Amino acid sequence: MRLTYLAYTFSLIMKNFSLVLLFPAIIGLWYKEYNSVPPFLITALTIMLIASIIKRIVPNTKNIKTINDIKKSEGLTVVTFSWVFAGLFASIPYLFFGITPINALFEAFSGITTTGATALTTFDYPHSMLFWRSFTQWLGGMGIIVLFIAVLPQFAIAGRQLFFAEAPGPTEEKFTPRIKSTAAALWKIYAGMTLLEFILLKFFGMSGFESLCHAFSSLSGGGFSPNHTSLIGFSNRILWTITFFMFFAGANFNLQYQAWTKFNPFLLFKNEEFKTYFSVVFVIAVLLAGSLFANMHYTFSESLTHAFFNISSLVSSTGFCSADFAKWDYTSKILLFTIMLFGSCASSAGGGLKVTRWLLIFKIMKSEMMKILHPKAIYNIKVGNYTVPKEILYQTLMFVSFYFAFIVLSAFLIAVLEKDTIVAVVGSVAAVGNIGPGLGQIIGPLGSFADLTCTTKIILMIDMLAGRLELIPFLVLFQRDLWSFKK
């Protein structure tokens, strides 16, 4: 890898990341909370200073005029370290508000990876800090690298390596000839849907600040709320509005862009992945509604509202709650845990294993069973009209193996540390899947991760980062060959 390219690209990303800290500073000025402004300005100046130092201490960085020939290994490294340092820098403002360093790091990494697990035990903070929590999720939802590819001319060509390094998946999807145009189109639909949700929530009676924060957190699949009780107690109109946007936060944004630009929403149901996603959400939500009606004695309307809201929240890895589902019956909890493992669609803001991978796994299993009956037959595995290459199938199996191995290892370590199997297993699934809250009273929807040990929080932060990067770029960092530098 070329150190000069890494230094130039990383410093460029960090320099522009510092600018986003002006937004919470503006919120502080808007609400006349002047003491809350300096933490964000100081952090922004610190990041810019570090970016400048990197360019100065690495030789020949100033001589680089273009990064169009950046290599894939360099792209993976830049993306992974950008996310790591984005989390570190995002934690700095929290320190000024009296939050301990480990909890500040946890909150920042949970925000930037759109996990939504919180280490806060009180929400008595200035508007600027609560805004920053939700805003970091919004930035992380579509991806900070994708944002810079869309707006920075330096990434017009070189952005391809960074784009697919940040959002690896079973297939490499781009729906415009140029990656920059693809990134810009994704951010347009993402920002447009956020604005629409904000307007609707405001129209249905939510305050302007809460509407903005919840729009940021739901479209990003994040789940941070400025309220300690999340969305418990809000009207059904607000809950169903957020349900709609959470559901589409977990759907493929590339597919949505094509459907909305062609004014044909029925295109969504011609896609096998979306049909599977829709069907699973609908069936499990109906089953959960039946369980709530029969076992928790909710009314028919309450059962449907809470079922569809919380299933959409968990499948899109958002993590909002409309009720304390830690107190629900065993059957309801099993259904919630099932949807946590399922995950959202590829190229979405949601996390989890992803629907496409589940489809491929079952198709591979079916193919292998058919080969037992017909050994000489040749079976091509397709998703929709796309024939999946063998290397993609192999990568999918490897990804699934690493995914569950990561969860098992994390759960084992946390169980030893916390002496609580529920916290260990559900917490690991929630962190690697970027879901946020788990089950149980400690890390449930109204709980907090604050009382967990520092080591457990570090493990969960690693899980969050690995889950957001979909493991591959994260695991590549442990390959010795990657760390061979040249000028």
C-alpha positions as CSV (number, residue, x, y, z in Angstrom):
1,M,0.0,0.0,0.0
2,R,1.1,3.5,-0.7
3,L,1.3,5.5,2.5
4,T,1.1,8.9,0.7
5,Y,-2.3,7.9,-0.9
6,L,-3.6,6.7,2.4
7,A,-2.6,9.9,4.2
8,Y,-4.0,12.1,1.4
9,T,-7.3,10.4,1.2
10,F,-7.8,9.9,4.9
11,S,-6.9,13.6,5.7
12,L,-9.3,14.7,3.0
13,I,-12.2,12.7,4.5
14,M,-11.5,13.8,8.0
15,K,-11.2,17.5,7.0
16,N,-14.6,17.4,5.5
17,F,-16.0,15.3,8.4
18,S,-15.1,18.2,10.7
19,L,-17.5,20.4,8.8
20,V,-20.5,18.4,9.9
21,L,-19.9,19.4,13.5
22,L,-21.1,22.9,12.5
23,F,-24.7,21.6,12.4
24,P,-25.1,20.8,16.1
25,A,-23.3,24.1,16.9
26,I,-26.1,25.8,14.8
27,I,-28.7,23.9,16.8
28,G,-27.1,25.1,20.0
29,L,-27.3,28.7,18.8
30,W,-30.9,28.3,17.6
31,Y,-32.0,27.2,21.1
32,K,-29.8,29.8,22.8
33,E,-27.8,27.1,24.6
34,Y,-24.6,29.0,24.0
35,N,-22.5,26.8,26.4
36,S,-23.2,23.8,24.2
37,V,-21.6,25.3,21.1
38,P,-17.9,25.3,22.0
39,P,-17.6,21.5,22.3
40,F,-18.5,21.0,18.7
41,L,-16.3,23.9,17.4
42,I,-13.4,22.7,19.4
43,T,-13.8,19.1,18.1
44,A,-14.1,20.5,14.5
45,L,-10.8,22.4,14.9
46,T,-9.1,19.4,16.5
47,I,-10.1,17.2,13.5
48,M,-8.9,19.8,11.0
49,L,-5.6,20.2,12.9
50,I,-5.0,16.4,12.9
51,A,-5.8,16.2,9.1
52,S,-3.3,18.9,8.5
53,I,-0.6,17.3,10.6
54,I,-1.1,14.0,8.7
55,K,-0.5,15.7,5.4
56,R,2.6,17.4,6.8
57,I,4.3,14.5,8.4
58,V,3.8,12.0,5.6
59,P,6.3,12.8,2.8
60,N,5.1,13.8,-0.7
61,T,1.4,13.9,0.3
62,K,1.2,17.5,-1.0
63,N,2.3,16.4,-4.4
64,I,-0.7,14.1,-5.0
65,K,-3.2,15.7,-7.3
66,T,-5.5,12.8,-8.0
67,I,-6.4,9.4,-6.4
68,N,-8.0,7.9,-9.5
69,D,-5.6,4.9,-9.4
70,I,-6.2,4.0,-5.7
71,K,-6.1,0.3,-5.2
72,K,-8.7,-2.0,-3.6
73,S,-6.6,-2.7,-0.6
74,E,-6.0,1.0,-0.1
75,G,-9.7,1.7,-0.4
76,L,-10.5,-1.0,2.3
77,T,-8.0,0.5,4.6
78,V,-9.1,4.1,4.1
79,V,-12.8,3.2,4.7
80,T,-12.2,1.1,7.8
81,F,-9.9,3.7,9.4
82,S,-12.3,6.5,8.4
83,W,-15.1,4.8,10.3
84,V,-12.8,4.1,13.3
85,F,-11.7,7.7,13.6
86,A,-15.1,9.1,12.8
87,G,-16.3,7.2,15.9
88,L,-13.4,8.5,18.0
89,F,-13.9,12.1,16.9
90,A,-17.7,11.9,17.3
91,S,-17.2,10.9,21.0
92,I,-15.2,14.1,21.8
93,P,-18.3,16.4,22.2
94,Y,-19.9,14.0,24.7
95,L,-16.9,14.4,27.0
96,F,-17.8,18.1,27.5
97,F,-21.3,17.1,28.8
98,G,-19.9,15.0,31.6
99,I,-20.2,11.6,30.0
100,T,-17.3,9.2,30.9
101,P,-14.8,8.4,28.2
102,I,-15.9,4.8,27.7
103,N,-19.5,5.7,27.6
104,A,-18.8,8.6,25.2
105,L,-17.0,6.2,22.9
106,F,-19.8,3.7,23.1
107,E,-22.4,6.3,22.3
108,A,-20.4,7.6,19.4
109,F,-19.7,4.2,17.8
110,S,-23.3,3.2,18.4
111,G,-24.4,6.3,16.6
112,I,-22.1,6.4,13.7
113,T,-22.7,2.6,13.0
114,T,-26.4,3.2,13.3
115,T,-26.7,0.6,16.1
116,G,-28.7,2.7,18.5
117,A,-27.6,1.0,21.8
118,T,-27.2,3.7,24.4
119,A,-25.0,4.1,27.4
120,L,-27.0,7.1,28.7
121,T,-29.1,6.8,31.8
122,T,-30.5,10.3,31.6
123,F,-31.6,12.5,28.7
124,D,-31.3,15.9,30.4
125,Y,-28.8,17.3,27.9
126,P,-28.9,20.3,25.6
127,H,-30.7,20.1,22.2
128,S,-27.3,20.2,20.4
129,M,-26.1,17.0,22.0
130,L,-29.3,15.1,21.4
131,F,-29.3,16.4,17.8
132,W,-25.7,15.2,17.4
133,R,-26.7,11.6,18.5
134,S,-29.3,11.4,15.8
135,F,-27.3,13.3,13.2
136,T,-24.4,10.9,13.5
137,Q,-26.8,8.0,12.8
138,W,-28.1,9.8,9.7
139,L,-24.6,10.3,8.4
140,G,-23.8,6.6,9.1
141,G,-27.0,5.3,7.6
142,M,-26.1,5.9,4.0
143,G,-22.4,6.0,4.8
144,I,-20.0,8.9,5.4
145,I,-17.8,7.7,2.5
146,V,-20.8,7.6,0.1
147,L,-21.6,11.2,1.1
148,F,-18.1,12.4,0.3
149,I,-18.1,10.5,-3.0
150,A,-21.3,12.3,-3.9
151,V,-20.0,15.8,-3.1
152,L,-16.2,15.8,-3.5
153,P,-14.7,16.1,-7.0
154,Q,-11.6,14.2,-5.9
155,F,-13.7,11.0,-5.7
156,A,-15.3,11.3,-9.1
157,I,-13.4,8.3,-10.4
158,A,-11.5,6.8,-7.4
159,G,-14.8,6.6,-5.5
160,R,-15.6,3.1,-6.9
161,Q,-13.0,1.4,-4.7
162,L,-14.2,3.3,-1.6
163,F,-17.9,2.9,-2.5
164,F,-17.8,-0.9,-2.6
165,A,-15.4,-1.1,0.3
166,E,-17.9,0.8,2.5
167,A,-21.0,-1.2,1.5
168,P,-19.8,-4.7,0.5
169,G,-22.5,-7.2,-0.4
170,P,-23.4,-10.3,-2.3
171,T,-23.3,-8.2,-5.5
172,E,-21.9,-4.8,-6.6
173,E,-24.8,-2.7,-7.5
174,K,-24.7,0.6,-9.3
175,F,-27.5,1.9,-11.4
176,T,-25.9,4.8,-13.1
177,P,-22.8,4.7,-15.3
178,R,-20.7,6.7,-12.8
179,I,-20.2,5.9,-9.2
180,K,-20.4,9.6,-8.2
181,S,-23.8,9.8,-9.9
182,T,-24.9,6.6,-8.0
183,A,-23.8,8.0,-4.7
184,A,-25.5,11.4,-5.4
185,A,-28.7,9.6,-6.4
186,L,-28.7,7.5,-3.2
187,W,-28.3,10.6,-1.1
188,K,-31.0,12.4,-2.9
189,I,-33.6,9.7,-2.2
190,Y,-32.3,9.3,1.3
191,A,-32.4,13.1,2.1
192,G,-35.8,13.4,0.3
193,M,-37.4,10.7,2.3
194,T,-36.0,12.2,5.5
195,L,-37.5,15.5,4.7
196,L,-40.8,13.9,3.9
197,E,-40.9,12.1,7.2
198,F,-40.0,15.2,9.1
199,I,-42.9,17.1,7.5
200,L,-45.4,14.3,8.2
201,L,-44.3,13.9,11.8
202,K,-44.6,17.6,12.3
203,F,-48.0,17.6,10.7
204,F,-49.2,14.8,13.0
205,G,-48.3,16.8,16.1
206,M,-44.7,16.0,17.0
207,S,-42.5,18.9,17.9
208,G,-40.1,20.2,15.3
209,F,-37.0,19.1,17.1
210,E,-38.4,15.6,17.9
211,S,-39.6,15.3,14.3
212,L,-36.1,16.0,13.0
213,C,-34.3,13.7,15.4
214,H,-36.7,10.8,14.7
215,A,-36.6,11.3,11.0
216,F,-32.8,11.2,11.1
217,S,-32.8,8.0,13.3
218,S,-35.5,6.1,11.5
219,L,-34.3,6.6,7.9
220,S,-30.8,5.6,8.9
221,G,-31.9,2.5,10.7
222,G,-30.4,4.0,13.9
223,G,-32.9,4.2,16.7
224,F,-31.6,7.0,18.9
225,S,-34.5,9.1,20.3
226,P,-34.3,12.3,22.3
227,N,-36.8,10.7,24.7
228,H,-35.8,8.2,27.3
229,T,-38.9,6.2,26.6
230,S,-38.3,6.1,22.8
231,L,-41.7,6.4,21.1
232,I,-43.9,5.0,23.8
233,G,-47.0,7.1,24.3
234,F,-47.1,8.7,20.8
235,S,-50.3,8.6,18.7
236,N,-51.0,5.8,16.3
237,R,-50.6,8.2,13.3
238,I,-47.1,9.0,14.4
239,L,-46.3,5.3,15.0
240,W,-47.6,4.2,11.6
241,T,-45.8,7.0,9.9
242,I,-42.5,5.9,11.4
243,T,-43.3,2.3,10.7
244,F,-43.6,3.1,7.0
245,F,-40.2,4.9,6.9
246,M,-38.4,2.3,9.0
247,F,-39.7,-0.4,6.7
248,F,-38.3,1.4,3.7
249,A,-35.1,2.2,5.5
250,G,-34.5,-1.6,5.4
251,A,-35.4,-1.9,1.7
252,N,-32.9,-1.6,-1.2
253,F,-32.4,2.1,-1.9
254,N,-31.2,1.4,-5.5
255,L,-34.5,-0.4,-6.1
256,Q,-36.5,2.4,-4.5
257,Y,-34.7,5.0,-6.6
258,Q,-35.7,3.2,-9.8
259,A,-39.3,2.7,-8.6
260,W,-39.8,6.4,-7.6
261,T,-38.0,7.9,-10.6
262,K,-40.2,5.8,-12.9
263,F,-43.3,6.5,-10.9
264,N,-44.0,2.8,-10.7
265,P,-44.0,1.5,-7.1
266,F,-45.0,-2.0,-8.5
267,L,-41.4,-2.4,-9.6
268,L,-40.6,-3.1,-6.0
269,F,-42.7,-6.3,-6.1
270,K,-40.9,-7.6,-9.2
271,N,-37.8,-7.9,-7.2
272,E,-37.3,-11.2,-5.4
273,E,-35.4,-9.8,-2.5
274,F,-38.0,-7.1,-1.7
275,K,-40.9,-9.6,-2.1
276,T,-39.2,-11.9,0.5
277,Y,-38.5,-9.0,2.8
278,F,-42.1,-7.8,2.6
279,S,-43.5,-11.3,3.0
280,V,-41.4,-12.1,6.1
281,V,-42.1,-8.8,7.8
282,F,-45.9,-9.1,7.1
283,V,-46.2,-12.8,8.3
284,I,-44.1,-12.3,11.5
285,A,-45.9,-9.1,12.3
286,V,-49.3,-10.8,11.9
287,L,-48.1,-13.7,14.1
288,L,-46.9,-11.2,16.7
289,A,-50.1,-9.3,16.6
290,G,-52.0,-12.5,17.3
291,S,-49.7,-13.3,20.2
292,L,-50.1,-9.8,21.7
293,F,-53.9,-10.0,21.3
294,A,-54.1,-13.5,22.9
295,N,-51.3,-13.3,25.5
296,M,-50.9,-9.7,26.4
297,H,-54.6,-8.8,26.0
298,Y,-54.0,-5.8,23.8
299,T,-56.9,-4.5,21.7
300,F,-57.0,-5.5,18.1
301,S,-55.8,-2.1,17.0
302,E,-53.0,-1.9,19.6
303,S,-51.8,-5.4,18.6
304,L,-51.5,-4.5,15.0
305,T,-49.8,-1.2,15.7
306,H,-47.2,-2.5,18.2
307,A,-46.6,-5.6,16.1
308,F,-45.9,-3.9,12.8
309,F,-44.0,-1.0,14.5
310,N,-41.6,-3.2,16.5
311,I,-41.1,-5.8,13.7
312,S,-40.3,-3.0,11.2
313,S,-38.0,-1.4,13.8
314,L,-36.0,-4.6,14.4
315,V,-35.9,-5.9,10.8
316,S,-34.5,-2.6,9.7
317,S,-32.1,-2.6,12.7
318,T,-33.6,0.7,13.8
319,G,-34.3,-0.1,17.4
320,F,-37.2,2.2,18.3
321,C,-39.9,0.8,20.5
322,S,-43.6,1.6,21.0
323,A,-43.8,-0.5,24.1
324,D,-41.5,-2.2,26.5
325,F,-41.3,-5.5,24.7
326,A,-38.9,-6.8,27.4
327,K,-42.2,-7.4,29.4
328,W,-44.0,-9.3,26.6
329,D,-44.7,-13.0,26.7
330,Y,-42.2,-15.6,25.6
331,T,-43.8,-16.3,22.2
332,S,-43.7,-12.6,21.3
333,K,-40.0,-12.4,22.3
334,I,-39.1,-15.4,20.2
335,L,-40.8,-13.7,17.2
336,L,-38.8,-10.5,17.9
337,F,-35.5,-12.5,18.2
338,T,-36.3,-14.3,14.9
339,I,-36.7,-11.0,13.0
340,M,-33.4,-9.7,14.6
341,L,-31.6,-12.6,12.9
342,F,-33.3,-12.0,9.6
343,G,-32.0,-8.6,8.7
344,S,-32.8,-6.0,6.0
345,C,-32.1,-5.8,2.2
346,A,-28.8,-5.2,0.5
347,S,-28.0,-1.6,-0.3
348,S,-30.2,-0.3,2.5
349,A,-29.6,1.6,5.7
350,G,-30.4,-1.5,7.7
351,G,-28.1,-4.1,9.2
352,G,-28.2,-7.8,9.9
353,L,-27.3,-10.7,7.7
354,K,-29.3,-9.3,4.8
355,V,-32.2,-10.9,2.9
356,T,-30.2,-11.7,-0.2
357,R,-27.8,-13.8,1.8
358,W,-30.6,-15.8,3.3
359,L,-32.0,-16.3,-0.2
360,L,-28.7,-17.6,-1.4
361,I,-28.2,-19.9,1.5
362,F,-31.6,-21.6,1.0
363,K,-31.0,-21.8,-2.8
364,I,-27.5,-23.4,-2.2
365,M,-29.1,-25.9,0.2
366,K,-31.8,-26.7,-2.4
367,S,-29.2,-27.1,-5.1
368,E,-27.1,-29.5,-3.0
369,M,-30.2,-31.6,-2.3
370,M,-31.1,-31.8,-5.9
371,K,-27.5,-32.8,-6.8
372,I,-27.9,-35.8,-4.5
373,L,-30.9,-36.9,-6.6
374,H,-29.4,-35.9,-10.0
375,P,-25.6,-36.0,-9.7
376,K,-25.0,-35.1,-13.3
377,A,-27.3,-32.2,-13.5
378,I,-26.0,-28.6,-13.6
379,Y,-27.9,-26.1,-11.4
380,N,-27.5,-22.3,-11.8
381,I,-28.5,-20.3,-8.7
382,K,-30.4,-17.2,-9.5
383,V,-31.7,-14.2,-7.6
384,G,-34.4,-12.7,-9.8
385,N,-32.9,-12.8,-13.3
386,Y,-29.3,-12.6,-12.1
387,T,-27.2,-15.8,-12.2
388,V,-25.0,-15.7,-9.2
389,P,-21.3,-16.5,-9.9
390,K,-19.7,-19.3,-8.0
391,E,-17.3,-17.0,-6.3
392,I,-20.2,-14.9,-4.9
393,L,-21.8,-18.1,-3.5
394,Y,-18.5,-19.0,-1.9
395,Q,-18.1,-15.5,-0.5
396,T,-21.6,-15.6,0.9
397,L,-21.0,-18.9,2.7
398,M,-17.8,-17.5,4.1
399,F,-19.5,-14.3,5.2
400,V,-22.3,-16.3,7.0
401,S,-19.7,-18.4,8.7
402,F,-17.7,-15.4,9.9
403,Y,-20.9,-13.6,10.9
404,F,-22.1,-16.3,13.3
405,A,-18.6,-17.0,14.5
406,F,-18.3,-13.4,15.4
407,I,-21.5,-13.6,17.4
408,V,-20.6,-16.8,19.1
409,L,-17.1,-15.6,20.1
410,S,-18.5,-12.2,21.4
411,A,-21.3,-13.9,23.3
412,F,-18.8,-16.3,25.0
413,L,-16.6,-13.5,26.1
414,I,-19.4,-11.3,27.3
415,A,-21.1,-14.3,29.1
416,V,-17.8,-14.8,31.0
417,L,-17.5,-11.1,31.9
418,E,-21.2,-10.4,32.7
419,K,-22.3,-13.8,33.9
420,D,-25.5,-13.3,32.0
421,T,-26.3,-15.5,29.0
422,I,-29.2,-13.4,27.8
423,V,-27.2,-10.2,27.8
424,A,-24.3,-12.0,26.1
425,V,-26.3,-13.7,23.3
426,V,-28.8,-11.0,22.5
427,G,-26.3,-8.2,23.0
428,S,-23.9,-9.8,20.5
429,V,-26.7,-10.3,17.9
430,A,-27.9,-6.8,18.5
431,A,-24.4,-5.3,18.1
432,V,-23.1,-7.3,15.1
433,G,-26.5,-6.7,13.4
434,N,-26.4,-3.0,14.3
435,I,-29.9,-3.4,15.8
436,G,-29.3,-1.7,19.1
437,P,-31.6,-2.7,22.0
438,G,-31.9,-6.3,22.9
439,L,-34.3,-8.3,25.1
440,G,-34.4,-8.4,28.9
441,Q,-34.4,-5.6,31.5
442,I,-30.7,-4.7,31.3
443,I,-30.3,-4.0,27.6
444,G,-34.0,-4.1,26.6
445,P,-35.8,-1.2,24.8
446,L,-35.9,0.9,27.9
447,G,-32.6,-0.3,29.4
448,S,-29.0,1.0,29.1
449,F,-25.6,-0.5,28.4
450,A,-24.1,1.8,31.0
451,D,-23.7,-0.8,33.7
452,L,-21.9,-3.3,31.6
453,T,-18.1,-3.6,32.2
454,C,-15.7,-1.5,30.2
455,T,-14.4,-4.7,28.5
456,T,-17.9,-5.7,27.4
457,K,-18.5,-2.3,25.9
458,I,-15.2,-2.5,24.0
459,I,-16.2,-5.9,22.6
460,L,-19.6,-4.6,21.6
461,M,-18.1,-1.5,19.9
462,I,-15.9,-3.8,17.8
463,D,-19.0,-5.8,17.0
464,M,-20.8,-2.7,15.9
465,L,-18.0,-1.6,13.6
466,A,-17.5,-5.0,12.1
467,G,-21.2,-5.3,11.5
468,R,-21.5,-1.9,9.9
469,L,-18.6,-2.7,7.5
470,E,-20.1,-6.1,6.9
471,L,-17.0,-7.9,8.4
472,I,-14.9,-8.1,5.2
473,P,-13.0,-4.8,5.3
474,F,-12.7,-5.2,9.1
475,L,-11.2,-8.8,8.8
476,V,-8.9,-7.8,6.0
477,L,-7.1,-5.5,8.4
478,F,-5.7,-8.6,10.2
479,Q,-4.0,-9.9,7.0
480,R,-0.2,-9.3,7.3
481,D,0.2,-8.7,3.5
482,L,-2.0,-5.6,3.8
483,W,0.6,-3.8,6.0
484,S,3.3,-3.7,3.5
485,F,3.8,0.0,2.9
486,K,5.6,1.9,0.1
487,K,5.9,5.5,-0.8
